[in-house]
């Protein structure tokens, strides 16, 4: 059971308040979409969870384990989250297989779980199969299309069997047709694997088609929080109504 | 004993081996310093990293032989200011040459790597952190393999720079009788006559082959890398990279980085300053301080001649080079002229070749011309030609980049308005590229003003420059005057260096 708890998390860059103090519980098996226009603080929130950014104030816990409190916490490499980036961030000097294998070789937790090459190979092949790249493991990123590179990045996150999988605008560099395909696949993966997902996007379609819970963000605040049908059917007056009507 | 054009084979081989060792060691040291400093200033929470980044581009603007003189003041085994801190031979010898050159040459890999870190998508490193790798591992397994081509480029530049260096080996190698190719060429030429010139040409051929081999090796390594698919791509949004928190290492790392800057720039300046005030070499008591050295230099006839010569040469040559570069770049980039592109490419040869080789070929050319009845008048003409050949490619390339960055529609709109080529250059391109042209001019003028390597070979009666006068003062053991002049020049270079240092954009 994974439960991610944020308590009074805020972030300030110099004089600019990017995140107002906010509290949030992400519970097991949910697919939470952080939806909002650019600059609303959704990516900053995700990076704070990841450990790539330090919050100005607040606490962060995972299943009772403290990730951040009192101005100090675990570095990203010790948190065990998987993450998929907008720019794919697949390493150009490693093959698709090596990219996916990397966490199993470097993470303290996973090294113990996969002590030898055969056990790693099996896990990597499973992950590549999940994203339908099982035949392309030997390719280098420059031999793969953008969509395929993004699948490698996804497999690299899935192979870690993370308590929460973090995705930062993973589809916005893909063309419209691929995006539709990936939306379906991500939703199916979430259902079949039962993983917990925190997903940042500015695209309403992504949020409403895949998630089980939508958080609409505005100017560092959560403007509305609820299941997708509720948010779409009954948007909060003001910002959320306006934002949703723009599409 | 075996001989090569009248030189003992052992002497030639020794100098060649020492040149190679010097270039390799400086490249290695510069690579290590440059990489460490580039990583610290790009990816960590090092205190003052913005300011440091600007300061680290300053040594680039300093003539290395001025720093060499400062290190002699510090590390002379008998009268050095800090002689007790050095091994028994003082600063003299190969290790001393490597150190002094590395304090300048680290800037080549540093600047290459800074730019590369900026281009590298931070998500590539962040993805590795998320996979469970600590900062050291991320550096080793992700950053280093991806930045390897930039590191290699910077190290090759450091290698070529050290191979071509003359002042520092002359100041720090010669007293220990450790000659490299450039200093051996100089001493052969001083013997004079056709013999000296021939020996010099032979030695410079070896120097040229070594420089070419370095370039070829790096090109080959880069191609190997590319074949394995290891080219770094950047993409996505340029997010603020997650900084590596140095934690307990933060204070020691800051000490190391700022300390390196102090050692590379501040300490040499202080050494020259104290030495300039000392009545005789080695007497550093504050009570004995005097301005006599400065006064003597300023009233010296040689200095006054050199100042006028250097200023005239620099102003004239830098302006001519930038004007020619402007026209060549315009023709190459905007008119697609093959001849102009070819000329810019061809100028790359003297640009990359050691200055000693360029000067010798010019001397040779002048000798041949004189025999054919065409007298080449005076050392200033030869020096002007040498400076122009040496620095033209850098200027032309910079200006060509400037042309390439402006959208063609600007020129098309002006032509439709009726502007012809000359009007275009005057009313559109010159105002648009003023900044680029100014930067190119400075980039030429700074090294010309204090040029030593080529000037020392081409100088003659009436042809003293700041570099050659300084070198003479040092050679004829008037150390206090030499220090006074070196201190003044270093101060000017530092002011210009700080004023033009690369500034971090506000993120």
Interface residues (C-beta under 8 A of the other chain):
Chain A: X43 X47 X50 X51 X52 X53 X75 X76 X77 X78 X80 X81 X82 X83 X85 X86 X87 X88 X89 X90 X91 X92 X93 X102 X103 X106 X107 X108 X109 X110 X140 X141 X142 X143 X153 X156 X157 X160 X166 X173
Chain B: X121 X123 X124 X126 X127 X128 X129 X130 X131 X132 X133 X134 X137 X141 X142 X145 X146 X228 X229 X230 X231 X232 X233 X234 X235 X236 X237 X239 X242 X245
